[in-house]
Amino acid sequence: MRRLYIETGNIKDSAVAAALREIINASADENIVDLVAPFIIENSYTETRTLNVGTSTLAETQAFIATLIDDFKRGGQNRTT
């Protein structure tokens, strides 16, 4: 689910504002960028998005995983933040 941003400051009905805040909070529960934020990749690697599971070397698998984590942190392969 995509994170929602809804301005609730001008809503006079407290029950509606509380319900909207609950929806906003729930939309962030499974944000992949937040889930992978704690992962740290040390050293350099060559980005790779192809993995042959039958014949890949340890280095190829490590580069694939590091690329995947960095893509998740950016919010997608072609995004910068």
Secondary structure, 3 states (H helix, E strand, C coil): CCCCCCCCCCCCCHHHHHHHHHHHHHHCCCCHHHHHCCCCCCCCCCCCCCCCCCCCCHHHHHHHHHHHHHHHHHCCCCCCC
